[in-house]
Amino acid sequence: MPVFVTANRSATQADLGIPQDLFAAIERLKRDLNAIVLAHYYQEADIQDVADYIGDSLGLSQKAAETDAEVIVFAGVHFMAETAKILNPDKLVLLPDLAAGCSLADSCPPEAFATFKAQHPDHIVVSYINCTAEIKAMSDIICTSSNAVKLVNQIPTMQPIIFAPDRNLGRYVMQQTGRELLLWDGSCMVHETFSERKLVELKVAHPQAEIIAHPECEPPVLAHADFIGSTTALLNYSQRSPSQAFIVVTEAGIIHQMEKAVPGKQFIPAPPMNQCACNECPHMRLNTLEKLYLAMKHQSPEITLPEAIQKAALKPIQRMLAMS
């Protein structure tokens, strides 16, 4: 987003033409544009509250594939909005802030991955959805943290597999399936910040709390978890578990939905290695309610992709949805 200034001072909401009641204004724009707002669990609470659907990567992909809305406003990061565009090439797909990227997707440059893939021509490529459209176009099957184990289990055991780009999720899938996977060496900056030592200290301080963790975390952290799963799986587990307290080892945005679902329970965000807010994804948090409103008002920034990339990337996504 550009920086607006007036009379040598930062612009106010009024200067930007942003109404005071953003929730009502966004609802009006939804009706006027026939738009749907899709939000990831890691978005700020206000965006989650204005969204038509909140979910993890699998749920968001499924919702994007089935929506009859003419405009998709994706409150997430760039690869998620790209996925929505791949599934809806003729629809307008908006991302409130184009700079909302992903450290995991960035850790797998297309040129380097193409070379890596060429060195292993007998392998098929299973790529975690947290990757760019270019990587999806080079993949045979896309997966999410919700379905990675299920999909790998459907692949014949004699078929060698490259798993990209998240090495931690890949290790978890290997552990759960007993399969040997050739891993690309990528990772998520948020899930790698969690400290095993601080997690143990937190458990000592809250011995009654269950530790629930996302499989993108490092193996030493996962070793302490009572339950491991995708963001949706963590949310569901917190509702059905008899425990009244949970140490949540993933991006802290999911806690908003947990507290809404079971308000009587306690949710403790796992601390990172230092005192920063590193358990919040800086890319996800680039989106704000104001930017979401402006994106809808101006119908920009728009996600666009080369047609060849769109078509090539669609096939492995469709395989995922069919196998799921």
C-alpha positions as a printed NumPy array, in Angstrom:
array([[  0.   ,   0.   ,   0.   ],
       [  1.297,   3.502,  -0.738],
       [  1.845,   5.91 ,   2.127],
       [ -0.577,   8.83 ,   1.982],
       [  0.417,  12.17 ,   3.509],
       [ -1.398,  15.474,   3.725],
       [  0.111,  18.748,   4.881],
       [  3.297,  17.   ,   6.052],
       [  1.456,  14.666,   8.404],
       [  0.354,  11.054,   8.248],
       [ -3.042,  10.566,   6.696],
       [ -5.998,   9.921,   8.967],
       [ -8.837,   7.529,   8.171],
       [-10.881,  10.464,   6.911],
       [ -8.06 ,  11.555,   4.573],
       [ -8.062,   8.069,   3.041],
       [-11.82 ,   8.003,   2.67 ],
       [-12.21 ,   5.231,   5.229],
       [-15.548,   5.297,   7.113],
       [-15.644,   4.969,  10.87 ],
       [-17.856,   1.883,  10.783],
       [-15.677,  -0.388,   8.682],
       [-17.702,  -3.499,   9.444],
       [-20.877,  -1.978,   7.99 ],
       [-19.01 ,  -0.512,   5.011],
       [-17.411,  -3.846,   4.168],
       [-20.791,  -5.599,   4.381],
       [-22.217,  -3.065,   1.905],
       [-19.335,  -3.633,  -0.493],
       [-19.808,  -7.39 ,  -0.267],
       [-23.395,  -6.969,  -1.438],
       [-22.554,  -4.416,  -4.129],
       [-19.69 ,  -6.46 ,  -5.6  ],
       [-21.129,  -9.927,  -4.981],
       [-17.919, -10.535,  -3.041],
       [-16.82 , -13.106,  -0.494],
       [-14.13 , -12.475,   2.13 ],
       [-11.973, -15.504,   2.884],
       [ -9.658, -15.239,   5.892],
       [ -6.977, -17.469,   7.336],
       [ -6.963, -18.254,  11.045],
       [ -3.728, -16.261,  11.38 ],
       [ -5.346, -12.939,  10.452],
       [ -6.033, -10.282,  13.075],
       [ -9.245, -10.686,  15.048],
       [-11.179,  -7.881,  13.288],
       [-10.565,  -9.439,   9.875],
       [-11.652, -12.85 ,  11.149],
       [-14.851, -11.283,  12.484],
       [-15.755,  -9.662,   9.155],
       [-14.908, -12.725,   7.035],
       [-17.526, -14.938,   5.403],
       [-15.328, -17.967,   5.876],
       [-12.351, -18.587,   8.155],
       [-10.151, -21.626,   7.736],
       [ -6.808, -23.247,   7.106],
       [ -5.255, -23.763,   3.681],
       [ -7.336, -26.834,   2.806],
       [-10.641, -25.309,   3.873],
       [ -9.872, -22.039,   2.119],
       [ -8.966, -23.868,  -1.098],
       [-12.196, -25.854,  -0.965],
       [-14.248, -22.728,  -0.328],
       [-12.49 , -20.843,  -3.148],
       [-13.216, -23.73 ,  -5.515],
       [-16.943, -23.794,  -4.766],
       [-17.871, -20.12 ,  -4.338],
       [-20.244, -18.462,  -6.796],
       [-19.149, -14.978,  -5.732],
       [-17.841, -12.747,  -8.529],
       [-15.106, -11.213,  -6.349],
       [-12.869, -13.08 ,  -3.893],
       [-11.167, -10.959,  -1.25 ],
       [ -8.426, -13.065,   0.273],
       [ -7.301, -12.018,   3.724],
       [ -4.201, -14.159,   3.913],
       [ -0.853, -14.233,   2.156],
       [  0.123, -14.142,  -1.493],
       [  0.269, -17.883,  -2.223],
       [ -3.262, -18.309,  -0.812],
       [ -4.677, -15.619,  -3.078],
       [ -2.784, -17.188,  -5.985],
       [ -4.474, -20.508,  -5.238],
       [ -7.876, -18.811,  -5.31 ],
       [ -7.011, -17.252,  -8.677],
       [ -5.828, -20.602, -10.075],
       [ -9.164, -22.126,  -9.083],
       [-11.111, -19.095, -10.386],
       [ -9.251, -17.736, -13.427],
       [-12.194, -15.622, -14.591],
       [-12.926, -14.004, -11.222],
       [-11.469, -10.916,  -9.6  ],
       [ -9.208, -11.978,  -6.719],
       [ -8.024,  -9.245,  -4.362],
       [ -5.304,  -9.298,  -1.708],
       [ -5.423,  -6.361,   0.746],
       [ -1.606,  -6.03 ,   0.756],
       [  0.487,  -7.48 ,  -2.078],
       [  3.511,  -7.494,   0.223],
       [  1.864, -10.169,   2.384],
       [  4.222, -12.953,   1.377],
       [  5.372, -16.138,   3.084],
       [  8.823, -17.044,   4.383],
       [  8.177, -20.718,   3.623],
       [  7.188, -20.016,   0.017],
       [ 10.215, -17.722,  -0.337],
       [ 12.498, -20.54 ,   0.838],
       [ 11.799, -22.473,  -2.374],
       [ 12.892, -20.373,  -5.399],
       [ 11.441, -21.778,  -8.645],
       [ 14.744, -21.836, -10.541],
       [ 16.56 , -23.738,  -7.791],
       [ 13.672, -26.152,  -7.354],
       [ 13.505, -26.853, -11.096],
       [ 17.174, -27.885, -10.971],
       [ 16.546, -30.052,  -7.892],
       [ 13.582, -31.75 ,  -9.557],
       [ 15.571, -32.414, -12.742],
       [ 18.203, -34.246, -10.682],
       [ 15.554, -36.768,  -9.557],
       [ 13.479, -37.563, -12.671],
       [ 12.033, -40.767, -11.194],
       [ 10.403, -38.875,  -8.287],
       [  6.945, -37.361,  -8.253],
       [  6.553, -34.017,  -6.482],
       [  4.199, -33.529,  -3.563],
       [  4.228, -29.87 ,  -2.602],
       [  2.766, -28.26 ,   0.479],
       [  0.264, -25.614,  -0.566],
       [  2.461, -22.968,   1.123],
       [  4.421, -22.415,  -2.082],
       [  4.309, -20.131,  -5.104],
       [  2.235, -20.756,  -8.201],
       [  5.465, -21.589, -10.066],
       [  6.251, -24.406,  -7.618],
       [  2.678, -25.686,  -7.837],
       [  3.057, -25.776, -11.625],
       [  6.073, -28.092, -11.2  ],
       [  4.228, -30.386,  -8.782],
       [  2.216, -33.562,  -9.25 ],
       [  0.08 , -33.259,  -6.123],
       [ -0.519, -30.362,  -3.731],
       [ -1.166, -31.091,  -0.058],
       [ -1.927, -29.176,   3.114],
       [ -1.02 , -29.905,   6.718],
       [ -4.561, -31.281,   7.078],
       [ -4.244, -33.931,   4.389],
       [ -0.504, -34.499,   3.736],
       [ -0.397, -37.853,   5.547],
       [ -3.61 , -39.048,   3.881],
       [ -2.388, -38.127,   0.394],
       [  1.072, -39.651,   0.767],
       [ -0.546, -42.864,   2.007],
       [ -2.455, -43.051,  -1.288],
       [  0.722, -43.015,  -3.394],
       [  2.15 , -46.472,  -4.29 ],
       [  4.947, -47.41 ,  -1.888],
       [  7.461, -48.036,  -4.687],
       [  7.035, -44.511,  -6.069],
       [  9.843, -42.149,  -4.922],
       [  8.576, -38.781,  -3.687],
       [ 10.043, -35.296,  -3.457],
       [  8.303, -33.375,  -0.661],
       [  8.549, -29.584,  -0.761],
       [  9.002, -26.998,   0.559],
       [  8.638, -27.552,   4.335],
       [ 11.191, -29.959,   5.799],
       [  9.465, -30.079,   9.186],
       [  6.099, -31.064,   7.768],
       [  7.951, -33.525,   5.538],
       [  9.641, -35.128,   8.551],
       [  6.291, -35.399,  10.3  ],
       [  4.736, -37.054,   7.242],
       [  7.651, -39.516,   7.105],
       [  7.118, -40.376,  10.754],
       [  3.383, -40.884,  10.309],
       [  3.52 , -42.858,   7.054],
       [  6.793, -44.753,   7.354],
       [  7.7  , -43.481,   3.875],
       [ 11.103, -42.164,   2.863],
       [ 10.707, -38.701,   1.337],
       [ 13.306, -36.556,  -0.404],
       [ 12.878, -33.239,   1.396],
       [ 13.426, -29.733,   0.101],
       [ 15.148, -27.711,   2.824],
       [ 12.522, -25.029,   3.482],
       [ 10.827, -23.813,   6.664],
       [  8.414, -21.296,   8.191],
       [ 10.017, -18.461,  10.138],
       [  7.198, -18.405,  12.72 ],
       [  7.111, -22.112,  13.477],
       [ 10.892, -22.236,  13.73 ],
       [ 10.959, -19.563,  16.44 ],
       [  9.408, -21.756,  19.118],
       [ 11.944, -22.671,  21.768],
       [ 11.914, -26.149,  23.302],
       [ 13.372, -24.781,  26.537],
       [ 10.734, -22.066,  26.864],
       [  8.002, -24.54 ,  25.987],
       [  9.125, -26.806,  28.836],
       [  9.229, -23.812,  31.188],
       [  5.68 , -22.924,  30.146],
       [  4.53 , -26.494,  30.778],
       [  6.1  , -26.414,  34.258],
       [  4.201, -23.188,  34.968],
       [  0.942, -24.696,  33.62 ],
       [  1.177, -28.455,  34.319],
       [ -2.538, -28.963,  33.695],
       [ -2.32 , -27.584,  30.139],
       [ -2.104, -29.791,  27.068],
       [  0.469, -28.831,  24.441],
       [ -1.04 , -28.671,  20.949],
       [  1.284, -27.952,  18.024],
       [  1.39 , -27.495,  14.254],
       [  3.536, -30.007,  12.3  ],
       [  5.576, -27.142,  10.79 ],
       [  7.357, -26.9  ,  14.156],
       [ 10.808, -28.387,  14.746],
       [ 10.933, -32.062,  15.869],
       [ 12.212, -31.27 ,  19.425],
       [  9.153, -29.051,  19.951],
       [  6.748, -31.609,  18.493],
       [  8.187, -34.258,  20.835],
       [  6.484, -32.456,  23.751],
       [  3.081, -32.145,  22.073],
       [  0.005, -33.958,  23.324],
       [ -1.64 , -33.36 ,  19.953],
       [ -0.204, -32.395,  16.524],
       [ -2.344, -31.13 ,  13.673],
       [ -3.277, -28.401,  11.223],
       [ -4.796, -25.179,  12.492],
       [ -8.294, -26.549,  11.942],
       [ -7.352, -29.795,  13.675],
       [ -5.96 , -27.848,  16.647],
       [ -9.172, -25.824,  16.87 ],
       [-11.327, -28.939,  16.735],
       [ -9.189, -30.754,  19.295],
       [ -9.435, -27.87 ,  21.76 ],
       [-13.225, -28.189,  21.596],
       [-13.483, -31.941,  22.104],
       [-10.67 , -32.426,  24.623],
       [-11.74 , -32.495,  28.29 ],
       [ -8.693, -30.361,  29.163],
       [ -9.442, -26.841,  30.315],
       [ -6.09 , -25.303,  29.338],
       [ -3.881, -25.514,  26.247],
       [ -0.43 , -24.288,  25.298],
       [ -0.838, -23.387,  21.623],
       [  2.284, -23.859,  19.511],
       [  1.418, -22.16 ,  16.247],
       [  0.684, -18.636,  15.017],
       [ -1.256, -16.878,  17.76 ],
       [ -4.122, -15.751,  15.503],
       [ -5.873, -19.1  ,  15.887],
       [ -6.462, -18.379,  19.575],
       [ -9.204, -15.877,  18.669],
       [-11.314, -18.684,  17.185],
       [-10.475, -21.035,  20.047],
       [-11.648, -18.515,  22.612],
       [-14.869, -17.933,  20.665],
       [-15.538, -21.671,  20.321],
       [-14.922, -22.59 ,  23.97 ],
       [-14.839, -19.372,  26.006],
       [-14.497, -21.19 ,  29.316],
       [-11.106, -22.677,  28.438],
       [ -7.641, -21.118,  28.741],
       [ -5.364, -20.759,  25.714],
       [ -1.732, -19.902,  26.317],
       [  0.362, -18.836,  23.308],
       [  3.71 , -20.603,  23.222],
       [  6.608, -18.165,  23.564],
       [  9.258, -17.747,  20.877],
       [ 12.992, -17.819,  21.594],
       [ 13.042, -14.188,  22.724],
       [ 10.588, -11.547,  23.911],
       [  9.435, -10.385,  20.472],
       [  5.977, -11.101,  19.052],
       [  7.577, -13.718,  16.798],
       [  4.659, -16.095,  17.247],
       [  2.721, -13.674,  15.018],
       [  3.387, -13.935,  11.282],
       [  4.568, -10.495,  10.103],
       [  3.322, -11.233,   6.586],
       [ -0.184, -12.201,   7.697],
       [ -0.361,  -9.107,   9.884],
       [  0.291,  -6.781,   6.936],
       [ -3.387,  -7.114,   6.109],
       [ -5.622,  -4.781,   8.109],
       [ -9.324,  -4.043,   8.134],
       [ -8.603,  -0.662,   6.532],
       [ -6.617,  -2.232,   3.696],
       [ -9.331,  -4.824,   3.176],
       [-11.92 ,  -2.069,   2.828],
       [ -9.751,  -0.079,   0.397],
       [ -9.045,  -3.179,  -1.702],
       [-12.779,  -3.74 ,  -2.085],
       [-13.52 ,  -0.072,  -2.697],
       [-10.878,   0.279,  -5.44 ],
       [-10.976,  -3.377,  -6.579],
       [ -7.213,  -3.462,  -6.243],
       [ -4.592,  -4.899,  -5.631],
       [ -5.591,  -7.701,  -7.98 ],
       [ -3.877, -11.08 ,  -8.217],
       [ -2.869, -11.964, -11.773],
       [ -0.915, -14.951, -13.079],
       [  0.397, -16.033, -16.491],
       [ -2.116, -18.35 , -18.153],
       [  0.423, -21.161, -18.603],
       [  1.298, -21.121, -14.893],
       [ -2.374, -21.052, -13.946],
       [ -3.211, -24.084, -16.072],
       [ -0.178, -26.103, -14.943],
       [ -0.761, -25.289, -11.268],
       [ -4.463, -26.171, -11.447],
       [ -3.882, -29.886, -12.119],
       [ -2.064, -30.762,  -8.845],
       [ -4.56 , -28.69 ,  -6.841],
       [ -7.447, -30.562,  -8.464],
       [ -5.718, -33.856,  -7.623],
       [ -5.493, -32.771,  -4.005],
       [ -9.157, -31.827,  -3.826],
       [-10.162, -35.125,  -5.436],
       [ -7.912, -37.214,  -3.161],
       [ -9.099, -35.328,  -0.076]])
